[in-house]
Amino acid sequence: MFGKKKQPSLPYVLQVLTTEYLIEGTVDGDTHLYLPKPGVGMGPLDLTCVRIQATSPLDIPTRTCARFMVMGNNAVALIPQIEITSIAMYEVWKEYKKPLLGVFYVGPYIMQGKLMSLVEKTLQSDMPMYDVHITSQFPGAHWGEIYAPFALVNICWLHGYELS
């Protein structure tokens, strides 16, 4: 008669890689990670305890703030710093079973890894990527590189790719 009440998920750190910034902050554990789709209204991602670092070679100081609203339009990738199976959206992403192994030119970055598709040889607007290595194409970029077990990639920024 009385089922167990679902416990709220714990907050976790999320990195949002945009065309110009690496934004890192904490999101509520029940946050639905998404990337905008054309013609669909969506609100910003609400981050707390935020660090904002420029990804260009320009000498722009890193900023911090208590709260920051990230707009998804310029998001190249969402990189959760938590076991992917504990995120609510995992039930959707695990359905992407067709791998594309390769090097992907996404915005000003090069991403290597396993991009997962719902249908073979078809790209969706946002796609999960596993075993991700991200570097900048900007010579002298100050932020370095990112290694992550998972990222949600915004295919709207994809210029092309080389398959392995």
Secondary structure as a PSIPRED ss2 file (coil, helix, strand):
# PSIPRED VFORMAT (PSIPRED V4.0)

   1 M C   1.000  0.000  0.000
   2 F C   1.000  0.000  0.000
   3 G C   1.000  0.000  0.000
   4 K C   1.000  0.000  0.000
   5 K C   1.000  0.000  0.000
   6 K C   1.000  0.000  0.000
   7 Q C   1.000  0.000  0.000
   8 P C   1.000  0.000  0.000
   9 S C   1.000  0.000  0.000
  10 L C   1.000  0.000  0.000
  11 P C   1.000  0.000  0.000
  12 Y E   0.000  0.000  1.000
  13 V E   0.000  0.000  1.000
  14 L E   0.000  0.000  1.000
  15 Q E   0.000  0.000  1.000
  16 V E   0.000  0.000  1.000
  17 L E   0.000  0.000  1.000
  18 T E   0.000  0.000  1.000
  19 T C   1.000  0.000  0.000
  20 E C   1.000  0.000  0.000
  21 Y E   0.000  0.000  1.000
  22 L E   0.000  0.000  1.000
  23 I E   0.000  0.000  1.000
  24 E E   0.000  0.000  1.000
  25 G E   0.000  0.000  1.000
  26 T E   0.000  0.000  1.000
  27 V E   0.000  0.000  1.000
  28 D C   1.000  0.000  0.000
  29 G C   1.000  0.000  0.000
  30 D C   1.000  0.000  0.000
  31 T C   1.000  0.000  0.000
  32 H C   1.000  0.000  0.000
  33 L C   1.000  0.000  0.000
  34 Y C   1.000  0.000  0.000
  35 L C   1.000  0.000  0.000
  36 P C   1.000  0.000  0.000
  37 K C   1.000  0.000  0.000
  38 P C   1.000  0.000  0.000
  39 G C   1.000  0.000  0.000
  40 V C   1.000  0.000  0.000
  41 G C   1.000  0.000  0.000
  42 M C   1.000  0.000  0.000
  43 G C   1.000  0.000  0.000
  44 P C   1.000  0.000  0.000
  45 L E   0.000  0.000  1.000
  46 D E   0.000  0.000  1.000
  47 L E   0.000  0.000  1.000
  48 T E   0.000  0.000  1.000
  49 C E   0.000  0.000  1.000
  50 V E   0.000  0.000  1.000
  51 R E   0.000  0.000  1.000
  52 I E   0.000  0.000  1.000
  53 Q E   0.000  0.000  1.000
  54 A E   0.000  0.000  1.000
  55 T C   1.000  0.000  0.000
  56 S C   1.000  0.000  0.000
  57 P C   1.000  0.000  0.000
  58 L C   1.000  0.000  0.000
  59 D C   1.000  0.000  0.000
  60 I C   1.000  0.000  0.000
  61 P C   1.000  0.000  0.000
  62 T C   1.000  0.000  0.000
  63 R E   0.000  0.000  1.000
  64 T E   0.000  0.000  1.000
  65 C E   0.000  0.000  1.000
  66 A E   0.000  0.000  1.000
  67 R E   0.000  0.000  1.000
  68 F E   0.000  0.000  1.000
  69 M E   0.000  0.000  1.000
  70 V E   0.000  0.000  1.000
  71 M C   1.000  0.000  0.000
  72 G H   0.000  1.000  0.000
  73 N H   0.000  1.000  0.000
  74 N H   0.000  1.000  0.000
  75 A E   0.000  0.000  1.000
  76 V E   0.000  0.000  1.000
  77 A E   0.000  0.000  1.000
  78 L E   0.000  0.000  1.000
  79 I E   0.000  0.000  1.000
  80 P E   0.000  0.000  1.000
  81 Q E   0.000  0.000  1.000
  82 I C   1.000  0.000  0.000
  83 E C   1.000  0.000  0.000
  84 I H   0.000  1.000  0.000
  85 T H   0.000  1.000  0.000
  86 S H   0.000  1.000  0.000
  87 I C   1.000  0.000  0.000
  88 A C   1.000  0.000  0.000
  89 M C   1.000  0.000  0.000
  90 Y H   0.000  1.000  0.000
  91 E H   0.000  1.000  0.000
  92 V H   0.000  1.000  0.000
  93 W H   0.000  1.000  0.000
  94 K C   1.000  0.000  0.000
  95 E C   1.000  0.000  0.000
  96 Y C   1.000  0.000  0.000
  97 K C   1.000  0.000  0.000
  98 K E   0.000  0.000  1.000
  99 P E   0.000  0.000  1.000
 100 L E   0.000  0.000  1.000
 101 L E   0.000  0.000  1.000
 102 G E   0.000  0.000  1.000
 103 V E   0.000  0.000  1.000
 104 F E   0.000  0.000  1.000
 105 Y E   0.000  0.000  1.000
 106 V E   0.000  0.000  1.000
 107 G C   1.000  0.000  0.000
 108 P C   1.000  0.000  0.000
 109 Y E   0.000  0.000  1.000
 110 I E   0.000  0.000  1.000
 111 M E   0.000  0.000  1.000
 112 Q E   0.000  0.000  1.000
 113 G E   0.000  0.000  1.000
 114 K E   0.000  0.000  1.000
 115 L E   0.000  0.000  1.000
 116 M E   0.000  0.000  1.000
 117 S E   0.000  0.000  1.000
 118 L C   1.000  0.000  0.000
 119 V C   1.000  0.000  0.000
 120 E C   1.000  0.000  0.000
 121 K C   1.000  0.000  0.000
 122 T C   1.000  0.000  0.000
 123 L C   1.000  0.000  0.000
 124 Q C   1.000  0.000  0.000
 125 S C   1.000  0.000  0.000
 126 D E   0.000  0.000  1.000
 127 M E   0.000  0.000  1.000
 128 P E   0.000  0.000  1.000
 129 M E   0.000  0.000  1.000
 130 Y E   0.000  0.000  1.000
 131 D E   0.000  0.000  1.000
 132 V E   0.000  0.000  1.000
 133 H E   0.000  0.000  1.000
 134 I E   0.000  0.000  1.000
 135 T E   0.000  0.000  1.000
 136 S E   0.000  0.000  1.000
 137 Q C   1.000  0.000  0.000
 138 F C   1.000  0.000  0.000
 139 P C   1.000  0.000  0.000
 140 G C   1.000  0.000  0.000
 141 A C   1.000  0.000  0.000
 142 H C   1.000  0.000  0.000
 143 W C   1.000  0.000  0.000
 144 G C   1.000  0.000  0.000
 145 E E   0.000  0.000  1.000
 146 I E   0.000  0.000  1.000
 147 Y E   0.000  0.000  1.000
 148 A E   0.000  0.000  1.000
 149 P E   0.000  0.000  1.000
 150 F E   0.000  0.000  1.000
 151 A E   0.000  0.000  1.000
 152 L E   0.000  0.000  1.000
 153 V E   0.000  0.000  1.000
 154 N E   0.000  0.000  1.000
 155 I H   0.000  1.000  0.000
 156 C H   0.000  1.000  0.000
 157 W H   0.000  1.000  0.000
 158 L E   0.000  0.000  1.000
 159 H E   0.000  0.000  1.000
 160 G E   0.000  0.000  1.000
 161 Y E   0.000  0.000  1.000
 162 E E   0.000  0.000  1.000
 163 L E   0.000  0.000  1.000
 164 S C   1.000  0.000  0.000
